[in-house]
Amino acid sequence: MRPGRPTRGTTSLLLTCAALSALAAPAARAAVSCSVTATGVAFGVYTPLQTTALAANGAVAISCTGVVYDVATVSLSTGLSGTYANRTMKSGTASLDYNLYTSANGSEIWGNGSGGSGTAQAVLWFFAPTANLTVYGTVNAGQDPTPGTYMDTITVTVSY
């Protein structure tokens, strides 16, 4: 766990939380334990004639116990493509390029901090031990894939 730095206006609240935690905890601190669930990004039907990107959202939910204050860093893998530049969904041997982002405007590719990608962070603490993050996805217009069901598998990693 990382110690929290009180900011102006929250000092008494954070000190109260720390005091309650110290009074309620046994001599040894309880270990922080977190679980993660993810909802995939389902793009729906892609039409090669569309003039704008096809957008859809997914989600990552984090729930922790035993946390006083911590910042969780959430990373996403490259999937089948092996690169963050253009992730690729596959249908047999056919492919369809897409990507996942940390924000709706698509300014930062969500990855692990390498290859031009960034990560997302979630603040978890005693009174708010859960966090929900939105995964923003787009399939660029102008592709002409073979008809089929396209899929990719992304691994979500949470470090805290």
C-alpha positions as CSV (number, residue, x, y, z in Angstrom):
1,M,0.0,0.0,0.0
2,R,1.1,3.5,-0.6
3,P,0.6,6.2,2.0
4,G,-2.0,8.8,1.1
5,R,-0.9,12.4,0.9
6,P,-3.7,14.6,2.4
7,T,-4.7,17.5,0.2
8,R,-6.2,20.7,1.4
9,G,-9.7,20.2,2.6
10,T,-9.5,16.5,3.2
11,T,-6.9,16.3,6.0
12,S,-9.4,15.6,8.8
13,L,-11.3,13.0,6.8
14,L,-8.2,11.1,5.8
15,L,-6.8,11.3,9.4
16,T,-10.2,10.0,10.7
17,C,-10.1,7.1,8.2
18,A,-6.5,6.2,9.3
19,A,-7.5,6.4,13.0
20,L,-10.5,4.2,12.4
21,S,-8.4,1.7,10.4
22,A,-5.8,1.6,13.2
23,L,-8.4,1.0,15.9
24,A,-10.2,-1.7,13.9
25,A,-7.2,-3.6,12.6
26,P,-5.5,-6.3,14.4
27,A,-1.7,-6.0,15.2
28,A,-0.9,-7.3,11.7
29,R,-2.4,-5.4,8.8
30,A,-4.9,-7.2,6.6
31,A,-3.6,-7.9,3.1
32,V,-5.2,-5.9,0.2
33,S,-7.1,-8.2,-2.1
34,C,-8.6,-7.0,-5.4
35,S,-10.8,-8.7,-8.0
36,V,-11.3,-7.5,-11.6
37,T,-14.1,-8.0,-14.1
38,A,-14.2,-6.8,-17.6
39,T,-17.0,-6.3,-20.1
40,G,-15.8,-6.7,-23.7
41,V,-16.2,-4.0,-26.4
42,A,-18.9,-5.3,-28.8
43,F,-18.7,-3.2,-32.0
44,G,-21.7,-4.6,-33.7
45,V,-22.0,-4.6,-37.5
46,Y,-19.2,-3.0,-39.4
47,T,-20.1,-1.7,-42.9
48,P,-17.2,-1.0,-45.3
49,L,-19.2,1.9,-46.9
50,Q,-19.5,3.9,-43.6
51,T,-17.7,7.2,-43.6
52,T,-17.0,7.4,-39.8
53,A,-15.4,5.1,-37.4
54,L,-17.5,2.5,-35.6
55,A,-17.4,3.2,-31.8
56,A,-18.3,1.0,-28.8
57,N,-17.5,0.9,-25.1
58,G,-16.5,-1.8,-22.7
59,A,-15.7,-1.6,-19.0
60,V,-13.2,-2.7,-16.3
61,A,-14.4,-2.9,-12.7
62,I,-12.1,-3.2,-9.8
63,S,-13.2,-4.2,-6.3
64,C,-10.8,-4.3,-3.3
65,T,-10.9,-5.3,0.4
66,G,-8.4,-4.3,3.0
67,V,-7.5,-1.1,1.2
68,V,-6.8,2.1,3.1
69,Y,-5.6,4.1,0.1
70,D,-4.0,2.9,-3.1
71,V,-3.8,3.8,-6.8
72,A,-4.3,0.9,-9.2
73,T,-2.7,1.0,-12.6
74,V,-4.7,-0.8,-15.3
75,S,-2.9,-2.1,-18.5
76,L,-4.3,-3.8,-21.6
77,S,-2.4,-6.2,-23.8
78,T,-1.9,-5.9,-27.5
79,G,-4.1,-8.9,-28.3
80,L,-3.6,-10.9,-31.5
81,S,-1.8,-8.1,-33.3
82,G,1.2,-7.9,-31.0
83,T,1.3,-4.1,-31.3
84,Y,-0.5,-1.1,-29.9
85,A,-0.3,0.8,-33.2
86,N,-3.2,-1.1,-34.7
87,R,-4.9,-3.9,-32.8
88,T,-6.4,-6.6,-35.0
89,M,-9.5,-8.6,-34.7
90,K,-9.5,-11.9,-36.7
91,S,-12.1,-14.0,-38.5
92,G,-10.2,-17.0,-39.7
93,T,-7.3,-15.5,-41.7
94,A,-9.2,-12.2,-42.4
95,S,-8.4,-9.2,-40.1
96,L,-10.0,-5.9,-39.1
97,D,-8.0,-3.1,-37.5
98,Y,-9.3,-1.4,-34.4
99,N,-8.0,0.2,-31.2
100,L,-8.9,0.8,-27.5
101,Y,-8.5,4.1,-25.8
102,T,-8.4,5.6,-22.3
103,S,-10.8,8.5,-23.3
104,A,-13.7,9.0,-25.6
105,N,-11.7,11.4,-27.8
106,G,-9.2,8.7,-28.6
107,S,-6.2,10.8,-27.7
108,E,-4.3,7.9,-25.8
109,I,-4.2,4.3,-26.9
110,W,-4.8,2.1,-23.8
111,G,-1.9,-0.3,-23.4
112,N,0.9,-0.9,-20.9
113,G,2.8,2.4,-21.3
114,S,5.1,1.1,-24.1
115,G,4.9,1.5,-27.9
116,G,3.1,4.9,-27.7
117,S,0.4,3.6,-25.4
118,G,-0.7,4.7,-21.9
119,T,-2.3,3.2,-18.9
120,A,-5.3,4.1,-16.8
121,Q,-5.4,4.7,-13.1
122,A,-8.1,4.2,-10.4
123,V,-7.9,5.6,-6.9
124,L,-9.1,3.1,-4.3
125,W,-9.6,3.8,-0.7
126,F,-11.3,2.8,2.5
127,F,-14.7,4.6,1.7
128,A,-14.5,3.9,-2.0
129,P,-12.9,0.4,-2.5
130,T,-14.4,0.0,-6.0
131,A,-13.7,1.7,-9.4
132,N,-15.2,1.5,-12.8
133,L,-13.3,2.4,-15.9
134,T,-14.7,2.8,-19.4
135,V,-12.8,1.2,-22.3
136,Y,-13.4,3.2,-25.5
137,G,-13.0,1.4,-28.8
138,T,-13.1,2.3,-32.5
139,V,-12.9,0.5,-35.8
140,N,-11.6,2.9,-38.4
141,A,-13.7,3.5,-41.5
142,G,-12.5,2.6,-44.9
143,Q,-11.6,-1.1,-44.3
144,D,-13.1,-3.8,-46.6
145,P,-12.9,-7.0,-44.6
146,T,-14.3,-10.4,-45.6
147,P,-17.8,-10.9,-44.0
148,G,-17.5,-12.8,-40.7
149,T,-17.4,-12.6,-37.0
150,Y,-14.2,-10.8,-35.9
151,M,-12.8,-11.3,-32.4
152,D,-9.7,-10.5,-30.3
153,T,-8.7,-11.3,-26.8
154,I,-7.2,-8.6,-24.6
155,T,-5.7,-9.3,-21.2
156,V,-6.4,-6.8,-18.4
157,T,-3.6,-6.4,-15.8
158,V,-4.2,-4.4,-12.6
159,S,-1.2,-3.4,-10.5
160,Y,-1.6,-2.0,-7.0
